[in-house]
Amino acid sequence: MGLYLDIELCSSYHVPGLVDTGANITLIRTESFFAIPDEERPVLEPVTCDLMLANGKTIPIAGTTYLVLKVASKKLKHKIWIADIEPELILGYDFLEKFHCILDICNSIILVNGERVESQLHSGQKLGQSRVTTRKTVVIPPCSEMLMVGQLTHQPESRKCGLIQPNEQFSKKKGVAVAYAVVNTQNSEVPLRVVNTLPEPVTVHENTTVAYCEPLDEVDETNTNQQRFCVGNNGMDTPPHLRDLIDRSCIRLEEKQRQELVSLITQYGHVFSKGPSDMGRTKVVQHTINTGSHAPIKQAPRRVPISRREEITNHLNEMLANDVVEPSCSPWASPIVLVGKKDGSTRFCVDYRKLNDITVKDSYPLPKIDETLDMMGGSRWFSTLDLASGYWQIEMAAADRPKTAFVTHQGLFQFKVLPFGLCNAPATFERLMEFVLAGLQWSTCLIYLDDVIVHSHDFSAHIQRLAEVLQRFEQAGLKLSPKKCHLLQKEVEYLGHRITPEGISTDPEKIRAIRNWPVPQNLTEVRSFLGLCAYYRRFIKDFANIAKPLHRLTEKNKRFNWTEETQLAFQKLKTALTEAPVLSFPLPKGQFIIDADASNHGLGAVLSQEQNGIEKPVSYYSRTLSKAEEKYCVTRKELLAVVSAVKRFHHYVYGRHFLLRTDHGALRWLLNFKNPEGQVARWIEILNTYDMGIRHRPGRSHGNADALSRRPCGDCAYCIRQEEKEDRTAETRNELAANSPKCCTLDTQEVKDVTKESKSWMEQWSLQELRQMQVSDPEIQPIIAWKEQSTMKPAWEVVAGMSNAIRNYWLKWGELALWEGVLYRKFQADEGVIWWQLVVPKSIRVKILQQVHDHKLVGHLQIRKTLERLRPKFYWSGYRKEVEEYCNDCQKCASRKGAWKKPRAGMQTYIVGTPMLRCALDIMGPLPMSYQGNKYILVVADYFTKWTEAFAMPDQEASTVADILVKQFICRFGIPQELHSDQGRQFESLLFQEMCKLLDIEKTRTTAFHPQSDGMVERFNRTLEDMLALVVEPNQKDWDTWLPYLMLAYRSAIHESTGYTPSELMLGRTVTLPYDGMVTAPPVEEDMPKSYPEYITKLRDTFEKVHNGARKHLRIPHERQRKDYNRKAHLHQYKVGDCVWLRSPGRKKGLSPKLQAKWKGPCLIEEKLSDVTYRIKEGPRTKSKVVHHNRLKPHKGSSKPMWMTSQNKTFTSKATQAGETHLKDNDIAVSESEPTTPDQPIPDSKVYPNLHLRPRRQRKPPDHYGSNIYE
């Protein structure tokens, strides 16, 4: 007996709270906590400890939170722990002490905080009793009686009967009455008769305790004259072994339905087994074991504890009595194994692993569980049938019985029937079941080994289908186990799932096992947990993303390390499975809908179907991305999610129209490729086999219709290459169409064929065609007309008002002549050679220039050589200028050939005047893997003091770098104001950026391909390499053990830039080294501080002295090196809107860098960030990037790409409005830092001028830094 209080957890949910002064904490049962409505239930905080009971056993704790417990009129907020305990709520000592509770047991009252609370204390659940709870929420109509299904929280171990007693507290509160009844407690479900006496309906929520079940002592039925009858339509007595089956099956049936079912069961009563000795024996198939010509395998018996021998003897006697085994003289022998069951008994097994190794495998397929479950759509009645010892109903072939022989302490025996443990046993059993139920599978019933489920939409059809299945079993000689069969149910457990008319959900028993799963302690336990969870992954949205931290633990050569991230994933999986939705059955009618999406680490999809006007989920799909797929851009990840989802749900959507909801822009961009190649082509080919409609997913912004056809991702090399190829093809086609001498249209292949020919353009035009083009040219036509009319040169007055070209031709009148009606220039070269130069009309000048400059046989030579190639054959007014412009405009020449003068900006540095104002980061490696598993070195250096740290790392992942930086550097020296690094992926990662944001660190970076911007750490890396090379072993695997010693050596040496050791500038003193003890010096007593204040004053003076000295010393080498560096500087001032070329030193795999183009472009200057850094754009749909001046050269061509025209005005207007703002960046370029940094730091966020004016937190420096702090 216990003392209970009525506790209200929310507005409509009460639980009895056990007052337990022996409990240290207050606990609530897990089921009771999750019964609180979602909107009122607080969030759980995960914990890693377990709960120890009074008997010494431990149970896991699901979490902890704060709950408001209402006792009478008092609302008390208290910390509560959630675990699987028997009472619904335990009020522990912490609750009683916190609220000053005083128990008055005699008067059944309680005092809380000194006030009398009118709350009746009552006796609760008795020892040995089991609570009876509702399985789901039920609404009882007013003034009516209802038959409900209750569930026992635990079943009595030795009692088969129990007495249902109402929960008085529930009855008083709800106004309903629960009838007393004697029930069978061998099953967890019991019937309950509930009467609602109120004039309004009463709602009974799921997991509500409505009654208690007290176990009863059994009475031998032979000592009573009472007989139990269950009368059907024929009035026959029901056999005893079927009574329980009928009782369980008739709970929800009407009287007429009950009679039909009883009649059916009675008719096929002999199909149900009466007990262990009543097993069927089919003649349909026999099991064979094909071992080929292999010699018999004989294994010695394993030693069995003496206490277990009696169990083995009992098992043997039972199997002999049931004709399952027989004595054997076989040359084969396998050992036995006793496997424990949940109820404490043992199962007799044989270890057939060696026999299975030599057995030829049977490839008969087992049905897929997902496909089996999907076939039950539209059904409302279910019956599950299970064979009684199914394997033992199949005979072993006589010739193969000796192979099943097993050895015991009582001798050698062999099986006459199919034993457990043989590798081909499932295939034989499945073949038997599908043969027996041939013609009924998929339409009438579903089969998975010995689990058979009959389903139908209405009761009459179900009775008919059930009769057909039972008749087949009768004909095959198979028998069912009545204890394991469930007939005519609205919901059943099948293959680990709960099947209902609404759909499929998870099995509560398995979910309870997952919820109670303790925190894994090793890799094996993690794999076991993931295996159980993966069975239900179709119920969990984004399963792959949630489970990724746990899957990462199972990777090869990965050390087991349970972190907060894995604990959170572990808890999330438990919660997701506990709250898993009910998935609908797929129906033949109704449109399928696929929603697909992708994240940085995984992709997922949801298959839904419109059923009765409502969209219902059918299945979830997710998986993690491979390392290669994680590098895809956003668009390709979205496309991968679409293709993967369609392939996953192929068996649902193939051959029927379905709707795909995803990133409309991404899919349209994919389908608009004109000449797809490789992966994109394969994706399009896959999608083209489906009949699908595409709908834009609401909630995302895609811009206008034109933007939808563009690539929605950013700087992705793969996508850029595809679009550049499309753009080049389009530009070539447009130019050829515009400049074609003939009025015709050429497709892409025809253009390629023409340009591949080696013939000159002169051979392609006849004299008549040339004359026609000259006559059509307004600059040449007047000259031809005058020549044909007279040989006399026209007067100047005639040509004075005409164009410059006509006047130039007029000046060369004597050199111009007509031949066959075509105008030529007769020119005498220096060597006396006569050149007949065709006067070229405008319409073919570009073609001529292409032939003398672009053709593969002329080699893209310089302007002078191109002119020398042109002049002997062609002439027109201003041809020199046009040749120069054409060569300057040639993108291939500009992308390969360097600038006349190598661009070199002046030295730009950064202001630092105090420690930890700015720190630099870099990574050295990879180095040979050390004995401790390290391959990289993280270098962290302070710009002012030159204090440097070097940490060994096993990898260069962002998580590793951030963890070391915070724990080993920031936790010791504090948070720096700025962190400067190159553009390594670990420093650019989202994790690293979030770390800087949380710590309020300004993150800057160098421009790409310009390591001089981080010259300090680059120089230190060379020093560290030299130091390591002198101390490591020949195999170089001990380098990480020397790092701390070498850092001591470096920090204790005077730095040339500052004139002090890094230790003096950072610590205010020199460090003691081993050689300092070689000579003993007398102490200087006047310099020894006598107290802490005196020591602090002395330390402040020391800091002020050495810091001032370092600042002065930094100016001398800095100015000298800056002057030397700037002597060779060649700075070109670019303006916003200028067209430039970008140097691209990157290499492509399989290509020689000597034959690659060295410059990319042309690019457009979007913004001038400083004298040495610019923001540029490479194309109309490419992402802007920040580059250094030294990687740019001017674009000398007169023409620019079309896409620059529209943007140039915008950028020019912005530059005009900005005025001289950017010139102020020179103020930042005066520094007392490392002189080898000719670059500005580039902030990770959008770059603004006047970076030093960015709002940030103000830090007050220590007093010993003095007032000489540069800002």
C-alpha positions, 0 to 999 in steps of 0.5 A, a space after each residue: 500500500 502507498 500514499 498517493 496525491 492527486 496531481 494535475 499536470 495540465 488542464 485535463 490530465 491528472 495522475 496519482 503521485 506516490 509520496 515516497 520519502 525514501 526517493 531522493 528525486 521526483 520522477 514521472 513515468 515516461 508514458 505519463 510525461 508524453 501523454 501531456 499535450 505537445 503545446 503544454 509539454 516542456 522540452 526535455 534536457 538530455 542526461 547521461 546518468 542512470 537511476 539506481 533503484 533500492 534493489 541495486 538495479 539501474 534503469 536509464 533516465 530519458 531526461 529532465 525538465 521543470 514541471 508545474 504540479 498542481 496539488 489542490 489549489 497550489 501550483 508548484 514548479 519543480 525539477 522532475 526526472 523522466 524514467 520508466 518507473 511503475 508508479 505514474 509519479 513519485 514525489 521524492 524527498 527533494 519535493 517534500 523538503 523544498 515545499 516544507 511538506 508535513 504529512 498527517 497520515 492519521 487525518 489524511 492531509 498534507 501541509 505545504 509551505 505551512 498552509 493546510 492543503 485540502 487534498 485527500 490522501 488515499 491508498 493507491 495500487 496494491 502490491 502485485 497489481 497491474 495497472 490497466 490503461 487505455 491503448 488509444 483515446 476513446 470518446 464514450 457517448 452520453 448515457 451509454 455503455 461501451 466495450 473498450 480494450 485495455 492494456 496491462 502494464 505488466 503480466 503476472 508471471 504465474 497467474 493466468 486470471 485476474 480481477 478487474 477493479 475500477 480506479 476510483 479516482 478515475 471514476 469520480 473525476 470522469 463520472 464513468 463506471 468500470 465494471 468488475 470482471 475476471 479476465 485472462 491475463 496471459 495476453 496484454 490486452 483485456 476487455 473493459 466494460 465502461 458506462 458513461 452516466 453523464 448526459 454529455 460525452 466523456 473523453 478518455 485519453 490514451 494511456 489513462 489508468 482506468 482500472 487495476 488488475 489483481 491476480 487470482 489463484 487458479 481453481 482446477 477445472 476438474 474440481 468443478 461441475 461448471 462448464 464453459 459454453 460458447 454457442 455458435 449458429 449450430 449450437 456446438 460446444 467450442 473446443 477448449 483450445 479455441 476458447 481464448 482465440 474466440 474470446 480475443 477475436 470477438 471483443 469488437 464484433 457485433 452479435 451476428 458477426 460473432 456468430 459467423 466467426 465462431 462458426 468458421 473457427 469451429 468448422 476449421 478447428 482441427 487446423 489449429 494446434 491443440 498443444 505442443 504435441 499436436 503439430 502438422 506434418 506436410 507432404 508438399 515439400 521436403 528440405 534437402 541439404 546439398 553439400 556436393 562431394 564434401 566430406 562429413 563434418 564432425 565437431 566435438 560436443 561442447 561442455 555444458 554446465 551440470 545444472 543445464 543437463 536436466 534442461 537438455 534432457 527435457 528438451 530431448 524427451 519432448 522432441 522424441 515424444 513429438 517425433 521431431 528427432 530420432 537417434 542417429 548413427 551419422 558421420 556428421 555431428 554439430 554441437 548444441 547451444 542453449 539460448 536464453 529467452 525473455 521469460 527465463 527459459 531456454 531454447 534448444 539450438 544447434 550450431 550449424 555454421 560449419 555445415 552452412 559453409 559447405 551448403 550450396 545456397 538456395 536463392 529463392 527470394 523472400 518478399 520485401 517487407 515494404 512491398 508487403 505492407 504497401 499492398 494492404 491499402 484500403 483494408 479495414 479488417 485484418 487477421 494474422 495467422 502464425 504456424 505452430 512450430 512452422 519449421 517442424 511441420 516440414 519433413 527432412 529428406 531421408 537422405 539428408 537427415 544424417 547431416 542434421 545430426 547433433 551431439 549431446 551428453 546422451 548421445 547422437 541424434 538427428 532431426 526428422 523435420 526441418 531444424 532451426 539454423 540451416 542456411 536454406 531453411 527460410 527459402 524452403 519455408 517461403 517456397 512452401 507457403 507460396 505454393 500452398 497459398 498460390 493464387 491467394 497471395 497479394 490479393 487475399 493474403 500476404 506472406 512472409 515466412 510463417 507470418 500470414 495476414 489476411 486483409 479486406 475492406 468489409 467483414 463478409 469478404 474477410 470471412 470468405 478470404 479467411 475460409 479460403 486460407 484455412 482450407 488451403 492449410 487444411 489441405 496441406 496438413 499445416 496447423 496454426 498456433 491459436 495463441 499467436 493468431 489474431 482474427 478480425 481485428 481493426 489493428 494488428 501487429 505484423 512484421 514489427 509494424 502496427 497495421 490499422 485502417 488509417 495506415 502503418 505505424 511503428 510497433 510500440 514494443 520495439 519503440 519501447 525498447 528503443 526508448 529504454 536503450 541505454 547510452 552506447 558504450 562501444 561501437 558494437 552497441 552503436 551499430 545495434 542501436 542504428 540497426 534497430 532504428 534503421 528498420 523504421 527509417 521510412 517513418 522518420 523524416 531526415 533520418 540520415 541527417 539526424 543519425 549522421 553523427 552516429 554513423 560517423 562513429 562507425 566509419 573505418 579507423 574512427 576512434 569511438 568518442 561519445 560527444 555532446 553531438 552524438 548524445 543529441 543525435 541519440 536522443 533525437 532518434 529516440 524522440 523521432 521514433 516515439 513521435 513517428 507518424 502513421 504512414 498511409 497505404 498507397 492506393 491505386 487511385 490518387 495522385 502521388 506527390 514527391 517532395 525532395 530536398 537536400 542539405 549540406 550533409 544529406 538528402 531526403 524526400 517524402 512520398 505523399 498521396 492525395 486520398 479523399 482530398 487529403 494529402 497523406 504521407 506514404 513513405 520517407 526517404 533519406 540518406 547521407 551524402 558521400 564526400 564527393 557529393 558534399 562538394 556539389 553546389 546547392 543546385 546539384 545537391 537539389 538535383 541529386 535529391 530529385 533524381 534519388 527520390 524518383 529512383 527510390 519511389 520508382 515502384 510507386 510512380 513508374 507508369 503513372 502521372 505524379 507531381 514533383 515539388 522541389 526547387 523549380 529553378 534548379 530543375 528547370 536549369 537542368 532541363 534547359 541544357 542544350 548539350 548535356 554531358 556526363 552526369 547531367 545527361 544521365 540525370 536527364 535520361 533518368 527523369 525522361 522515363 517518368 510522366 511527372 509534373 513539376 510544381 514550385 514549392 511555396 516558401 522559396 523565392 525564385 525571382 522572375 521567369 528568366 531567372 528560373 532558367 538560370 543557374 541558382 547556385 553560386 560559384 560552382 566550377 562544374 556549373 560554370 563550365 557547363 554554362 561557359 560552354 553554352 555561352 561560347 557556343 551561342 556567341 560563336 553562332 551569333 558572330 558567324 550569323 552576323 558576319 556571314 558573307 552569304 544570306 544563309 543559316 548554319 547550324 553548329 555542326 556546319 560551323 564546325 565543318 567550315 572552320 576546320 577547313 584549311 582553304 583561304 577565304 579568297 578561294 570562296 568568293 568569285 570576282 562577281 561576289 567580291 564586286 557585289 560586296 564592294 559596290 554594296 559598301 558605302 565607302 568603296 562604291 563612290 571610288 568604283 563609280 569614279 574609276 568607271 566614269 573617268 580616269 581623272 581624279 575628282 576635285 577636292 571639293 567633291 570628297 571634302 564633305 565625305 567620310 574619312 575612309 573615302 578621303 583616304 582612298 581619294 588620296 591614294 587615287 593613283 594606286 587604286 585600279 579596277 580589274 575585272 570590275 573589282 577594286 585593288 590597290 597596287 602597292 610597291 614594297 621596299 624590295 621593289 615587289 608589287 603587291 595587288 591588295 584587295 580593297 576589302 569591304 566591311 562585310 568580310 573584314 572580320 573573316 579576313 582578320 580571322 584567317 590571318 590571326 585566328 586560324 590554326 595555321 597562322 598561330 595567333 601571333 602579335 600585332 606586327 606579324 599579323 600586319 605583315 601577313 595581311 598587307 601583301 593581299 589586303 588593304 582598307 582604310 584604317 586597317 592598322 588600327 583595326 588589326 591592333 584592336 582585333 588582336 587586343 580583343 582576342 581572348 585566347 591571346 589575352 588569356 595566355 600571354 602576359 602583361 607588358 609589365 608585371 603588375 606589382 602593387 606597393 607594400 600594404 601592411 596592417 596596424 598592430 600595437 598591442 598583444 592579441 589585437 590580431 593573430 594569424 592562422 595557418 596549417 602546415 602539412 601533410 607531414 608523415 603520420 607520427 606515432 601519435 597519428 598526427 599529420 598536420 600542424 596548426 600555427 597560431 601567431 600574434 602579430 605584435 609580440 610574435 608569440 607563436 603556437 604550433 599544435 599537432 593535428 590528426 586532420 585538418 577538418 574545421 571541427 578539429 581546427 576550431 576545437 584546438 584553437 578554442 581549447 588550447 589557445 583562446 582558453 589560455 590567452 583570451 579572445 583576439 580581436 581579429 583572426 587572419 588566415 588564408 582561404 583554406 576550406 577549414 577557415 571558410 567553413 560555416 562552423 569556423 564562421 559561427 565560432 568567430 561570430 559567437 566569440 565576436 572575433 573579426 575574421 579576415 582572410 588573404 586574397 586567393 593565390 597571394 600568400 604574401 598577405 600572410 607573410 609572418 606565418 609563412 616565414 615562421 613555417 620555413 623556420 619551423 621546417 628547418 628546426 624540425 629537420 634537424 631533430 627528427 628521426 630518419 623515419 620522421 615519425 616523431 616530429 610532433 613530440 619535438 613541437 613543444 621544445 622547439 616552440 620554447 626555443 623560438 619564443 625565447 629567442 630575440 625576434 629581429 622585427 621587435 628586438 625582444 623575445 616573444 616571451 618578454 612581450 607576452 609575459 613581461 619576463 624572459 623564460 629560464 632555460 637549461 643553460 641558465 643554471 650553468 652559472 650562478 649569478 648573485 641576486 639583485 635584492 633591490 630589484 626583487 619586489 617585496 609585495 604583490 602591489 610592488 610586483 604588479 607595478 614593476 610588471 606594468 613598467 616592464 610591459 610599458 618599456 618593452 612594448 614601446 621599444 618594440 613599437 619603435 624598433 618595428 619602424 626601422 626595418 619596416 620602412 627600409 623593406 617597404 622602400 626596397 619593395 616599392 622601388 620595383 612596384 608597378 601599380 595600375 589604378 583600375 576604376 569601377 567598370 574597367 575590363 581586366 584579365 585575371 591571372 589563374 595559376 590553377 592546374 587541371 588534372 591531366 593537362 600540362 600547365 605550360 600549355 594552359 591559358 594563364 589568364 581568365 576573363 575578361 572580367 569587370 571591376 565591380 568595386 575598388 576596395 583599396 589601392 590593392 584589392 578589387 571586387 570583380 565579376 567573371 561572368 553574368 551569372 558568376 559569383 563576385 570575388 575579391 582579388 589582389 592587384 597583382 593578379 590583374 592586367 588591363 583589357 586592351 581590346 575595344 570591345 567588351 562582352 555583351 553582359 558587361 554593357 548593362 552592368 557597367 552603367 550601374 557600377 560607374 554610377 555607384 563609383 561616382 556616388 562613392 566619390 573618393 571614399 575608397 582612397 581613404 583605405 590608404 589610412 589602413 595601409 600604415 603599419 608597424 607589423 610584418 613588412 612582408 604583407 603586401 595585401 589588405 585583409 579581406 573580411 569574410 562578410 561583405 567588404 566595406 571601406 573604412 573597415 576600422 569603423 565597423 561597430 564592434 565591442 570595445 575592449 579596455 586594454 590593461 594599464 600596463 599597455 600605456 597610451 600608445 595603442 594604435 587604432 
